[in-house]
Amino acid sequence: MAVIDVIIPAYNEQHSIGKVLAEIPAGLAREVVVVDNNSTDKTGAAAQAAGATVVREPRPGYGFACLAGMAHCFARPLAEQADIIVFLDGDYSDYPEEMTQLVAPLLEGRADLVIGSRALGQREAGSMLPQQIFGNWLATSLLRTLYGAQFTDLGPFRAIRREALQRIGMQDQTYGWTVEMQLKAARLGLRSVEVPVRYRRRIGTSKVSGTVKGTLGAGYKILWTIFRYWRS
């Protein structure tokens, strides 16, 4: 039986994190790690009350939070480390109950990395802003052209074999996290598939698409990451 751990980066998600944790299928994950990414609200307390392991990462940044969650998971003795690691956002925009479908290609031995594609699934009106939709299209088009990677989305809801994640050697500390994982998977020849997932309006305001600064910063970092590794 494969062991699954879940990592949820969270910044000021006290109103949503409990809902996210409650809807993860019972018995599917051995441990759910919520990384409190320098929140100024009660995100950590809410996550702990809902049964999650809370890891605190004071350095702001999506990549920093994911790396802290990974460090926690990899701190176990090798024989006790998870077979599969799932990444999931803490804002309730994803549907945690779809985790079963997300990990299925890994459990069946058909994939090393699975991306939950919002482009292939159903999106609630307003859940993704026009700039997000365009940015996803541009980034995935570049991944296809430069790396031969057949992705339709850079969605945060994803699952990966632990060995594959360690081979990739993730480094990005901010907005380039998701695209780094996908382009490195392509370069390594890992088996990557997508499954359709639903997507809804998040609880609260987005720290990325909700501001002009966040949108521009994320877009620049994603494109910079794509071209950085292509030229290396």
C-alpha positions as YAML, in Angstrom:
chain: A
units: angstrom
residues:
- id: 1
  name: MET
  ca: [0.00, 0.00, 0.00]
- id: 2
  name: ALA
  ca: [1.48, 3.32, -1.09]
- id: 3
  name: VAL
  ca: [2.06, 5.92, 1.61]
- id: 4
  name: ILE
  ca: [0.84, 9.41, 0.74]
- id: 5
  name: ASP
  ca: [1.79, 12.67, 2.44]
- id: 6
  name: VAL
  ca: [0.17, 16.02, 1.63]
- id: 7
  name: ILE
  ca: [1.84, 19.44, 1.71]
- id: 8
  name: ILE
  ca: [-0.32, 22.57, 1.88]
- id: 9
  name: PRO
  ca: [1.46, 25.96, 1.70]
- id: 10
  name: ALA
  ca: [-0.72, 28.53, 3.45]
- id: 11
  name: TYR
  ca: [-0.52, 32.27, 4.01]
- id: 12
  name: ASN
  ca: [-3.38, 33.91, 5.94]
- id: 13
  name: GLU
  ca: [-5.86, 31.12, 5.22]
- id: 14
  name: GLN
  ca: [-7.52, 30.82, 8.64]
- id: 15
  name: HIS
  ca: [-11.02, 30.94, 7.11]
- id: 16
  name: SER
  ca: [-10.39, 28.26, 4.50]
- id: 17
  name: ILE
  ca: [-7.80, 25.81, 5.82]
- id: 18
  name: GLY
  ca: [-10.26, 23.90, 7.99]
- id: 19
  name: LYS
  ca: [-12.55, 23.30, 5.00]
- id: 20
  name: VAL
  ca: [-9.63, 22.08, 2.92]
- id: 21
  name: LEU
  ca: [-8.48, 19.63, 5.57]
- id: 22
  name: ALA
  ca: [-12.01, 18.34, 6.22]
- id: 23
  name: GLU
  ca: [-12.48, 17.39, 2.57]
- id: 24
  name: ILE
  ca: [-9.30, 15.37, 2.05]
- id: 25
  name: PRO
  ca: [-10.56, 11.78, 1.62]
- id: 26
  name: ALA
  ca: [-10.40, 9.93, 4.93]
- id: 27
  name: GLY
  ca: [-7.60, 7.39, 5.15]
- id: 28
  name: LEU
  ca: [-5.91, 8.49, 1.94]
- id: 29
  name: ALA
  ca: [-3.04, 10.49, 3.44]
- id: 30
  name: ARG
  ca: [-0.76, 9.39, 6.25]
- id: 31
  name: GLU
  ca: [0.16, 12.96, 7.17]
- id: 32
  name: VAL
  ca: [-1.09, 16.37, 6.08]
- id: 33
  name: VAL
  ca: [1.51, 19.09, 6.55]
- id: 34
  name: VAL
  ca: [0.31, 22.69, 6.54]
- id: 35
  name: VAL
  ca: [3.18, 25.14, 6.11]
- id: 36
  name: ASP
  ca: [2.27, 28.39, 7.82]
- id: 37
  name: ASN
  ca: [4.11, 30.81, 5.56]
- id: 38
  name: ASN
  ca: [4.56, 33.78, 7.90]
- id: 39
  name: SER
  ca: [0.81, 34.27, 8.34]
- id: 40
  name: THR
  ca: [-0.44, 37.22, 10.37]
- id: 41
  name: ASP
  ca: [-3.72, 35.52, 11.23]
- id: 42
  name: LYS
  ca: [-4.56, 32.22, 12.97]
- id: 43
  name: THR
  ca: [-3.83, 29.91, 10.03]
- id: 44
  name: GLY
  ca: [-1.49, 27.70, 12.05]
- id: 45
  name: ALA
  ca: [-3.88, 27.33, 14.97]
- id: 46
  name: ALA
  ca: [-6.79, 26.53, 12.67]
- id: 47
  name: ALA
  ca: [-4.77, 23.90, 10.82]
- id: 48
  name: GLN
  ca: [-3.57, 22.29, 14.04]
- id: 49
  name: ALA
  ca: [-7.12, 22.21, 15.42]
- id: 50
  name: ALA
  ca: [-8.21, 20.41, 12.26]
- id: 51
  name: GLY
  ca: [-5.59, 17.69, 12.76]
- id: 52
  name: ALA
  ca: [-2.76, 18.81, 10.49]
- id: 53
  name: THR
  ca: [0.93, 18.91, 11.28]
- id: 54
  name: VAL
  ca: [1.97, 22.56, 11.23]
- id: 55
  name: VAL
  ca: [5.40, 23.63, 10.00]
- id: 56
  name: ARG
  ca: [6.30, 27.30, 10.20]
- id: 57
  name: GLU
  ca: [8.28, 28.99, 7.45]
- id: 58
  name: PRO
  ca: [8.91, 32.68, 8.21]
- id: 59
  name: ARG
  ca: [10.35, 33.52, 4.79]
- id: 60
  name: PRO
  ca: [7.48, 34.60, 2.52]
- id: 61
  name: GLY
  ca: [7.22, 32.79, -0.80]
- id: 62
  name: TYR
  ca: [5.27, 29.88, -2.26]
- id: 63
  name: GLY
  ca: [8.47, 28.00, -3.06]
- id: 64
  name: PHE
  ca: [9.88, 28.58, 0.41]
- id: 65
  name: ALA
  ca: [6.71, 27.08, 1.89]
- id: 66
  name: CYS
  ca: [6.78, 24.03, -0.37]
- id: 67
  name: LEU
  ca: [10.47, 23.46, 0.32]
- id: 68
  name: ALA
  ca: [9.82, 23.62, 4.07]
- id: 69
  name: GLY
  ca: [7.07, 21.02, 3.71]
- id: 70
  name: MET
  ca: [9.39, 18.79, 1.71]
- id: 71
  name: ALA
  ca: [12.16, 19.14, 4.29]
- id: 72
  name: HIS
  ca: [9.74, 17.97, 6.96]
- id: 73
  name: CYS
  ca: [8.70, 14.93, 4.92]
- id: 74
  name: PHE
  ca: [12.27, 14.03, 3.96]
- id: 75
  name: ALA
  ca: [13.47, 14.29, 7.55]
- id: 76
  name: ARG
  ca: [11.98, 10.86, 8.23]
- id: 77
  name: PRO
  ca: [14.27, 7.82, 7.89]
- id: 78
  name: LEU
  ca: [14.31, 6.70, 4.26]
- id: 79
  name: ALA
  ca: [12.28, 3.57, 4.97]
- id: 80
  name: GLU
  ca: [9.51, 5.72, 6.48]
- id: 81
  name: GLN
  ca: [9.30, 8.36, 3.76]
- id: 82
  name: ALA
  ca: [6.14, 8.63, 1.68]
- id: 83
  name: ASP
  ca: [5.85, 7.01, -1.73]
- id: 84
  name: ILE
  ca: [3.76, 9.90, -3.07]
- id: 85
  name: ILE
  ca: [3.60, 13.57, -2.14]
- id: 86
  name: VAL
  ca: [0.58, 15.71, -2.99]
- id: 87
  name: PHE
  ca: [0.67, 19.50, -3.16]
- id: 88
  name: LEU
  ca: [-2.58, 21.35, -2.54]
- id: 89
  name: ASP
  ca: [-3.45, 25.01, -1.98]
- id: 90
  name: GLY
  ca: [-5.00, 26.14, 1.30]
- id: 91
  name: ASP
  ca: [-7.48, 28.66, -0.11]
- id: 92
  name: TYR
  ca: [-10.29, 26.16, -0.92]
- id: 93
  name: SER
  ca: [-10.11, 26.83, -4.66]
- id: 94
  name: ASP
  ca: [-9.24, 23.19, -5.36]
- id: 95
  name: TYR
  ca: [-11.52, 20.27, -4.52]
- id: 96
  name: PRO
  ca: [-9.59, 18.12, -2.03]
- id: 97
  name: GLU
  ca: [-11.98, 15.20, -2.55]
- id: 98
  name: GLU
  ca: [-10.55, 14.84, -6.08]
- id: 99
  name: MET
  ca: [-7.24, 13.74, -4.60]
- id: 100
  name: THR
  ca: [-8.27, 10.13, -5.21]
- id: 101
  name: GLN
  ca: [-8.41, 10.73, -8.97]
- id: 102
  name: LEU
  ca: [-5.22, 12.78, -8.84]
- id: 103
  name: VAL
  ca: [-3.07, 10.02, -7.35]
- id: 104
  name: ALA
  ca: [-4.64, 7.19, -9.38]
- id: 105
  name: PRO
  ca: [-2.11, 7.30, -12.28]
- id: 106
  name: LEU
  ca: [0.72, 7.08, -9.74]
- id: 107
  name: LEU
  ca: [-0.84, 4.18, -7.87]
- id: 108
  name: GLU
  ca: [-1.44, 2.39, -11.16]
- id: 109
  name: GLY
  ca: [2.19, 2.82, -12.20]
- id: 110
  name: ARG
  ca: [1.35, 4.98, -15.22]
- id: 111
  name: ALA
  ca: [3.03, 8.21, -14.18]
- id: 112
  name: ASP
  ca: [5.70, 9.86, -12.08]
- id: 113
  name: LEU
  ca: [4.04, 13.29, -11.95]
- id: 114
  name: VAL
  ca: [0.34, 14.16, -12.16]
- id: 115
  name: ILE
  ca: [-0.92, 17.70, -12.68]
- id: 116
  name: GLY
  ca: [-4.51, 18.58, -11.85]
- id: 117
  name: SER
  ca: [-5.52, 20.55, -14.93]
- id: 118
  name: ARG
  ca: [-8.05, 23.33, -14.48]
- id: 119
  name: ALA
  ca: [-7.95, 23.88, -18.23]
- id: 120
  name: LEU
  ca: [-9.27, 20.35, -18.84]
- id: 121
  name: GLY
  ca: [-11.73, 20.47, -15.94]
- id: 122
  name: GLN
  ca: [-14.60, 22.71, -14.94]
- id: 123
  name: ARG
  ca: [-13.91, 26.20, -13.67]
- id: 124
  name: GLU
  ca: [-16.39, 28.25, -11.70]
- id: 125
  name: ALA
  ca: [-17.01, 31.64, -13.32]
- id: 126
  name: GLY
  ca: [-14.50, 34.13, -11.96]
- id: 127
  name: SER
  ca: [-12.25, 31.52, -10.37]
- id: 128
  name: MET
  ca: [-9.45, 32.38, -12.78]
- id: 129
  name: LEU
  ca: [-8.92, 35.91, -14.04]
- id: 130
  name: PRO
  ca: [-8.19, 36.61, -17.72]
- id: 131
  name: GLN
  ca: [-4.53, 37.27, -16.98]
- id: 132
  name: GLN
  ca: [-4.24, 33.88, -15.27]
- id: 133
  name: ILE
  ca: [-5.82, 32.07, -18.20]
- id: 134
  name: PHE
  ca: [-3.55, 33.85, -20.68]
- id: 135
  name: GLY
  ca: [-0.49, 33.29, -18.50]
- id: 136
  name: ASN
  ca: [-1.21, 29.56, -18.28]
- id: 137
  name: TRP
  ca: [-1.65, 29.35, -22.05]
- id: 138
  name: LEU
  ca: [1.59, 31.23, -22.71]
- id: 139
  name: ALA
  ca: [3.63, 29.24, -20.19]
- id: 140
  name: THR
  ca: [2.36, 25.85, -21.32]
- id: 141
  name: SER
  ca: [2.86, 26.82, -24.96]
- id: 142
  name: LEU
  ca: [6.49, 27.67, -24.20]
- id: 143
  name: LEU
  ca: [6.92, 24.40, -22.29]
- id: 144
  name: ARG
  ca: [5.63, 22.52, -25.31]
- id: 145
  name: THR
  ca: [7.81, 24.43, -27.79]
- id: 146
  name: LEU
  ca: [11.04, 24.49, -25.78]
- id: 147
  name: TYR
  ca: [10.83, 21.28, -23.77]
- id: 148
  name: GLY
  ca: [8.32, 19.10, -25.62]
- id: 149
  name: ALA
  ca: [6.18, 18.99, -22.48]
- id: 150
  name: GLN
  ca: [2.49, 18.40, -23.12]
- id: 151
  name: PHE
  ca: [0.83, 20.39, -20.33]
- id: 152
  name: THR
  ca: [-2.30, 22.53, -20.36]
- id: 153
  name: ASP
  ca: [-1.94, 24.06, -16.90]
- id: 154
  name: LEU
  ca: [0.49, 25.03, -14.15]
- id: 155
  name: GLY
  ca: [-2.12, 24.08, -11.56]
- id: 156
  name: PRO
  ca: [-1.01, 23.89, -7.91]
- id: 157
  name: PHE
  ca: [-2.97, 20.67, -7.22]
- id: 158
  name: ARG
  ca: [-0.45, 17.99, -8.14]
- id: 159
  name: ALA
  ca: [1.00, 14.67, -7.03]
- id: 160
  name: ILE
  ca: [4.45, 13.23, -7.58]
- id: 161
  name: ARG
  ca: [6.43, 10.15, -6.66]
- id: 162
  name: ARG
  ca: [8.86, 10.90, -3.87]
- id: 163
  name: GLU
  ca: [11.83, 9.55, -5.85]
- id: 164
  name: ALA
  ca: [10.91, 11.74, -8.80]
- id: 165
  name: LEU
  ca: [10.62, 14.81, -6.60]
- id: 166
  name: GLN
  ca: [14.06, 14.17, -5.16]
- id: 167
  name: ARG
  ca: [15.54, 13.68, -8.64]
- id: 168
  name: ILE
  ca: [14.09, 16.99, -9.82]
- id: 169
  name: GLY
  ca: [15.90, 18.91, -7.10]
- id: 170
  name: MET
  ca: [13.47, 21.77, -6.59]
- id: 171
  name: GLN
  ca: [15.05, 25.16, -5.93]
- id: 172
  name: ASP
  ca: [12.61, 27.98, -6.67]
- id: 173
  name: GLN
  ca: [11.55, 29.99, -3.66]
- id: 174
  name: THR
  ca: [8.64, 32.01, -5.06]
- id: 175
  name: TYR
  ca: [6.37, 32.07, -8.11]
- id: 176
  name: GLY
  ca: [8.45, 29.82, -10.37]
- id: 177
  name: TRP
  ca: [7.83, 26.71, -8.28]
- id: 178
  name: THR
  ca: [5.16, 24.99, -10.36]
- id: 179
  name: VAL
  ca: [6.75, 25.57, -13.75]
- id: 180
  name: GLU
  ca: [10.17, 24.52, -12.46]
- id: 181
  name: MET
  ca: [8.77, 21.15, -11.45]
- id: 182
  name: GLN
  ca: [7.11, 20.61, -14.82]
- id: 183
  name: LEU
  ca: [10.01, 21.65, -17.04]
- id: 184
  name: LYS
  ca: [12.52, 19.64, -15.01]
- id: 185
  name: ALA
  ca: [10.25, 16.61, -15.21]
- id: 186
  name: ALA
  ca: [10.28, 16.98, -18.99]
- id: 187
  name: ARG
  ca: [14.04, 17.35, -19.12]
- id: 188
  name: LEU
  ca: [14.48, 14.20, -17.02]
- id: 189
  name: GLY
  ca: [12.07, 12.22, -19.17]
- id: 190
  name: LEU
  ca: [9.67, 11.57, -16.30]
- id: 191
  name: ARG
  ca: [6.21, 10.30, -17.15]
- id: 192
  name: SER
  ca: [3.85, 13.22, -16.69]
- id: 193
  name: VAL
  ca: [0.09, 13.15, -17.12]
- id: 194
  name: GLU
  ca: [-2.79, 15.50, -16.41]
- id: 195
  name: VAL
  ca: [-6.19, 14.77, -14.94]
- id: 196
  name: PRO
  ca: [-9.12, 17.20, -15.15]
- id: 197
  name: VAL
  ca: [-9.94, 18.92, -11.87]
- id: 198
  name: ARG
  ca: [-12.60, 21.41, -10.86]
- id: 199
  name: TYR
  ca: [-11.72, 24.88, -9.65]
- id: 200
  name: ARG
  ca: [-13.76, 27.45, -7.73]
- id: 201
  name: ARG
  ca: [-13.40, 30.96, -6.41]
- id: 202
  name: ARG
  ca: [-11.00, 30.96, -3.51]
- id: 203
  name: ILE
  ca: [-11.90, 32.12, -0.02]
- id: 204
  name: GLY
  ca: [-10.29, 35.53, 0.54]
- id: 205
  name: THR
  ca: [-8.16, 37.60, -1.81]
- id: 206
  name: SER
  ca: [-5.44, 36.08, -3.95]
- id: 207
  name: LYS
  ca: [-1.94, 37.16, -3.04]
- id: 208
  name: VAL
  ca: [-0.89, 36.78, -6.69]
- id: 209
  name: SER
  ca: [-3.69, 37.51, -9.16]
- id: 210
  name: GLY
  ca: [-5.48, 39.78, -6.70]
- id: 211
  name: THR
  ca: [-2.91, 42.57, -7.16]
- id: 212
  name: VAL
  ca: [-1.17, 44.13, -10.15]
- id: 213
  name: LYS
  ca: [2.20, 43.70, -8.44]
- id: 214
  name: GLY
  ca: [1.52, 40.03, -7.73]
- id: 215
  name: THR
  ca: [0.34, 39.35, -11.28]
- id: 216
  name: LEU
  ca: [3.33, 41.01, -12.90]
- id: 217
  name: GLY
  ca: [5.76, 39.44, -10.45]
- id: 218
  name: ALA
  ca: [4.42, 35.94, -10.99]
- id: 219
  name: GLY
  ca: [4.34, 36.34, -14.76]
- id: 220
  name: TYR
  ca: [7.92, 37.60, -14.92]
- id: 221
  name: LYS
  ca: [9.23, 34.84, -12.62]
- id: 222
  name: ILE
  ca: [7.48, 32.07, -14.56]
- id: 223
  name: LEU
  ca: [8.87, 33.26, -17.91]
- id: 224
  name: TRP
  ca: [12.32, 33.83, -16.39]
- id: 225
  name: THR
  ca: [12.32, 30.28, -15.03]
- id: 226
  name: ILE
  ca: [11.30, 28.78, -18.37]
- id: 227
  name: PHE
  ca: [14.07, 30.53, -20.28]
- id: 228
  name: ARG
  ca: [16.66, 30.10, -17.54]
- id: 229
  name: TYR
  ca: [16.57, 26.31, -17.69]
- id: 230
  name: TRP
  ca: [16.17, 26.20, -21.47]
- id: 231
  name: ARG
  ca: [19.48, 28.00, -21.92]
- id: 232
  name: SER
  ca: [21.33, 25.98, -19.28]
...
